[in-house]
Each structure stands twice: as C-alpha cells, then as structure tokens.
C-alpha cells in the first residue's frame, strides 16, 4: 500500500508539473481559471449558475410587461412518464406559452421564475435577432455584406470572401476548433480567456465560405463584434434598447464579458430566466412583432427559421420536426431551449443541467419536452 501511494503521488506530481509546463510554454493561462472552476469544484464542465465568475454587463429593462395568465394556468400536469424523463435530465425550469398567455410553468430545486441561469448557445440566436434589427435600421446593409467592411483584418486572401450570411449559417470556412473536451480548443479559450477579440481574430478562413455547414462558436463571436462596430454600442446596450426594453422583460439580464468593461461572450453566456427567455420565442412566433410593433424585420425572421445549408439550421436558429410539427428553436449545450411551434401558437422553454444524446443534429431530450407540451396542450 505504501509503495502504491508513493507511486500515485509521483504520478499526480508529474501531471501537475506537466500541465503547468504546457500552460507556461503555450501562454494559455486561462486554463488555470478553467481548472479552478471545474475540477477544483468537483465538476468536469461548465455550470448554468457560474456567471458570477465573470465580469458581466447588465441588459437593462424598461417597464415590465408581465405575461397574461391563462385561465387554464397549471390546471394540467406533466404525465408521470414524461415527468420522470424530464427530471432525469436535471430540468430546473419548464414553461409553456400558448395563445400569448402563460399556461404552464414548473421549477425544481431552488430555481424559480426569477432565477438567472446561463443560456449558453441560445445566445447565438439572440445575436441573430440583433443582426436582423441592425439591418432593419440600416446599420448593416444586408446579410450579404462582407465581414471586411467591419473588421479590416478580413480584407486579405480568402478572408475577404466572408459574408455575414456565412457566419449566420455556420458556413464560414474558418479554422476554429469546436471541441468541448480539449482545453486548448476555441470554446475553452473563449469561455475562460480574457481577450476574445485577439483570440478570435487569429483564426483564418481556410475553405470557401458559404459551402459547408460546420457549427463553430467563433462565428457568433464575430457577429457580436460586427454589431458593436456597426451600432457603436455594446452588445448588451443594443440588446437592452432593441429587445429587453420593448419586450417588457421583467428582470435585467446579465451578459458575461471576457474582462471588466470588455466584450460580451456573444456565442453564449446571456443569463436570464424562463419567463423572459420565452419573450424571444414569442417574438419569433409573431414574425418579429411584439405588441403591434415590428421589432425585427419579418422577412429576416422567417428566413432565420428556415433551413439554409443544413436542414437543421437557419440563421443561428436550429430546426427540428416533432410529430409532424416544424419547430425552430434556440439551443444551449446543457439542454437550454426556446421552442417555437407556429401551428400550435405555442412557445416552450426548458432550462436545466443535462442534455440528451444528439442524433442527426437533434437532441433526444428536446423531443421529450415537446411531446409533453403537446400532450398537455
């Protein structure tokens, strides 16, 4: 036993020394923050509650517009079979809007209708909405405008071919590494690093844009950067002015930054609650209109929710079919969802800590949340 413990300690020591050597040699100091907020907290990955480890910018609210409450509010329950599966995926919030009214909501553990949790990649869809609004305002000419018009470093070589549309449809041809396991890949560096722009602009277009769908978080970071350049405002301030205030959000949101006063992590990290997230789904359910006002351009909204290069993806919006219902939706890595079901005039929001297996670009748990909603409504 003593020999084993001695050998084990030597192995641990070797690993610690090796990891430190790699970090120091490569200059990837963000890995220290990653280790401190995962393994040293007993986790192997990110948490829905950890926006406090980052600097954040507030997405401000205006006059709250509470959801109308349906006369059938919470009169029906999730069936036992679906409830077991839903709870098995560590669901923390589940909400249904139908016919513009809140008809069902349930929360688990210590979560409630005021809890702020990470949207993760649902933020990509929010960025897409803001691109559409910037086009409507003339800040961006169209989705065919070249990225180099906003970011000069894209003027040379194959970079010069890149259009906003290519970023929206995940067909940029940029050599980002979209690995959620490697601490050296783009997502980890972007999430825990402190200079998003420098880290992102070092990647280049290596294949012709607009030809192949490859999901890359860096594409949405570039879109967020373009919005800040085009509007002269931070992403959070623009989201507040164009979405959170006119949508009547009840609570401020928090968008995590790479450093204090820095850039929003526009591929993720918009922190809010189920009721306010549902407003984004209702906006798209109503083709970009809210309370009689066209907040986002109708043609852009409709195009966003239709397949582009992939049958499962539009303009930073996912698309699936469930029991014959066409469902555009926002999606985050731990099972964050805003589902838009046009033929049922329904929006479903699910927030939680675990996602199902992804088969043919459709997470298995997503179908469960939809089927449960269809059964109740």
HELIX and SHEET records of a PDB file:
HELIX    1   1 UNK A    2  UNK A   26  1                                  25    
HELIX    2   2 UNK A   30  UNK A   36  1                                   7    
HELIX    3   3 UNK A   39  UNK A   41  5                                   3    
HELIX    4   4 UNK A   50  UNK A   53  5                                   4    
HELIX    5   5 UNK A   80  UNK A   88  1                                   9    
HELIX    6   6 UNK A  122  UNK A  136  1                                  15    
HELIX    7   7 UNK A  147  UNK A  149  5                                   3    
HELIX    8   8 UNK A  152  UNK A  154  5                                   3    
HELIX    9   9 UNK A  157  UNK A  161  5                                   5    
HELIX   10  10 UNK A  164  UNK A  168  1                                   5    
HELIX   11  11 UNK A  186  UNK A  192  1                                   7    
HELIX   12  12 UNK A  196  UNK A  201  1                                   6    
HELIX   13  13 UNK A  217  UNK A  231  1                                  15    
HELIX   14  14 UNK A  235  UNK A  239  1                                   5    
HELIX   15  15 UNK A  240  UNK A  244  3                                   5    
HELIX   16  16 UNK A  274  UNK A  285  1                                  12    
HELIX   17  17 UNK A  298  UNK A  304  1                                   7    
HELIX   18  18 UNK A  342  UNK A  344  5                                   3    
HELIX   19  19 UNK A  364  UNK A  376  1                                  13    
SHEET    1   A 4 UNK A  56  UNK A  59  0                                        
SHEET    2   A 4 UNK A 253  UNK A 256 -1                                        
SHEET    3   A 4 UNK A 270  UNK A 272 -1                                        
SHEET    4   A 4 UNK A 117  UNK A 118 -1                                        
SHEET    1   B 7 UNK A  68  UNK A  69  0                                        
SHEET    2   B 7 UNK A 101  UNK A 107  1                                        
SHEET    3   B 7 UNK A  91  UNK A  98 -1                                        
SHEET    4   B 7 UNK A 346  UNK A 352 -1                                        
SHEET    5   B 7 UNK A 336  UNK A 341 -1                                        
SHEET    6   B 7 UNK A 325  UNK A 332 -1                                        
SHEET    7   B 7 UNK A 318  UNK A 322 -1                                        
SHEET    1   C 2 UNK A 289  UNK A 290  0                                        
SHEET    2   C 2 UNK A 293  UNK A 294 -1                                        
SHEET    1   D 2 UNK A 358  UNK A 359  0                                        
SHEET    2   D 2 UNK A 362  UNK A 363 -1                                        
END                                                                             
